[in-house]
């Protein structure tokens, strides 16, 4: 049985997926998981592979959904994305790390290049 938080997380990921698909992105993978962490969505936008962290917050207290992607979470996402690339690609594609922040009113804020990884 899923907790209320897990149900909200799944619902937010689905909302983000539909929003991004309407924007022209194609789904590659959902909930990619490895020993370093998890990436909610991996999508393709033209020739760019996009790793997407979906965050939901029902309040803007403490900065809201986007602000919840702290430095520790960013590092986990970067390591997980690097692992995915090493596992699946011999030649690295163009990549981007985005955040999709969703609030209780289902307002979606898509932040492209929200996380920067050192080359």
C-alpha positions as semicolon CSV with decimal commas, in nm:
position;residue;x (nm);y (nm);z (nm)
1;X;0,000;0,000;0,000
2;X;0,141;0,338;-0,101
3;X;0,162;0,619;0,149
4;X;-0,007;0,953;0,081
5;X;0,337;1,103;0,011
6;X;0,419;0,827;-0,242
7;X;0,081;0,871;-0,414
8;X;0,141;1,247;-0,439
9;X;0,490;1,182;-0,576
10;X;0,359;0,942;-0,840
11;X;0,083;1,186;-0,935
12;X;0,331;1,474;-0,965
13;X;0,564;1,266;-1,182
14;X;0,271;1,181;-1,410
15;X;0,169;1,549;-1,432
16;X;0,529;1,644;-1,515
17;X;0,555;1,368;-1,776
18;X;0,237;1,480;-1,952
19;X;0,348;1,846;-1,940
20;X;0,689;1,764;-2,089
21;X;0,543;1,535;-2,357
22;X;0,311;1,820;-2,462
23;X;0,625;2,034;-2,491
24;X;0,767;1,779;-2,736
25;X;0,996;1,567;-2,516
26;X;0,999;1,189;-2,555
27;X;1,014;0,954;-2,258
28;X;1,323;0,732;-2,239
29;X;1,293;0,601;-1,881
30;X;1,096;0,654;-1,560
31;X;1,239;0,614;-1,211
32;X;1,588;0,502;-1,313
33;X;1,749;0,374;-0,996
34;X;2,100;0,264;-0,904
35;X;2,325;0,259;-0,598
36;X;2,382;0,636;-0,629
37;X;2,017;0,740;-0,632
38;X;1,714;0,778;-0,856
39;X;1,621;0,999;-1,149
40;X;1,249;1,054;-1,190
41;X;1,237;1,102;-1,567
42;X;1,488;1,064;-1,849
43;X;1,362;1,221;-2,169
44;X;1,484;1,323;-2,513
45;X;1,448;1,678;-2,647
46;X;1,574;1,689;-3,004
47;X;1,932;1,556;-2,969
48;X;1,961;1,635;-2,597
49;X;1,915;1,375;-2,324
50;X;1,736;1,539;-2,033
51;X;1,752;1,411;-1,674
52;X;1,457;1,547;-1,476
53;X;1,400;1,573;-1,103
54;X;1,031;1,622;-1,019
55;X;0,955;1,797;-0,690
56;X;0,618;1,862;-0,527
57;X;0,551;2,088;-0,232
58;X;0,212;2,192;-0,099
59;X;0,357;2,505;0,058
60;X;0,613;2,770;-0,030
61;X;0,743;2,760;0,324
62;X;1,118;2,700;0,315
63;X;1,135;2,807;-0,052
64;X;0,895;2,567;-0,221
65;X;0,955;2,270;-0,450
66;X;1,249;2,399;-0,655
67;X;1,440;2,509;-0,346
68;X;1,412;2,158;-0,205
69;X;1,671;2,037;-0,459
70;X;1,961;2,113;-0,228
71;X;2,331;2,062;-0,298
72;X;2,329;1,707;-0,158
73;X;2,034;1,611;-0,382
74;X;2,204;1,773;-0,683
75;X;2,518;1,566;-0,626
76;X;2,310;1,246;-0,609
77;X;2,134;1,334;-0,934
78;X;2,465;1,408;-1,108
79;X;2,622;1,080;-0,992
80;X;2,313;0,886;-1,095
81;X;2,307;1,054;-1,438
82;X;2,678;0,979;-1,486
83;X;2,615;0,614;-1,398
84;X;2,324;0,597;-1,645
85;X;2,541;0,744;-1,921
86;X;2,833;0,509;-1,854
87;X;2,598;0,211;-1,855
88;X;2,405;0,304;-2,170
89;X;2,626;0,512;-2,400
90;X;2,969;0,464;-2,552
91;X;2,963;0,813;-2,700
92;X;2,814;1,074;-2,469
93;X;2,514;1,266;-2,601
94;X;2,439;1,628;-2,521
95;X;2,281;1,628;-2,173
96;X;2,091;1,859;-1,945
97;X;1,972;1,836;-1,583
98;X;1,630;1,995;-1,527
99;X;1,392;2,035;-1,236
100;X;1,013;2,036;-1,263
101;X;0,861;2,198;-0,955
102;X;0,491;2,150;-0,885
103;X;0,284;2,323;-0,618
104;X;-0,046;2,229;-0,454
105;X;-0,240;2,417;-0,725
106;X;-0,069;2,197;-0,987
107;X;0,127;2,497;-1,116
108;X;0,426;2,356;-1,303
109;X;0,758;2,539;-1,317
110;X;1,005;2,378;-1,561
111;X;1,359;2,490;-1,485
112;X;1,597;2,392;-1,764
113;X;1,965;2,346;-1,673
114;X;1,870;2,376;-1,307
115;X;2,166;2,162;-1,204
116;X;2,513;2,212;-1,346
117;X;2,762;1,928;-1,358
118;X;3,132;1,992;-1,404
119;X;3,257;1,865;-1,738
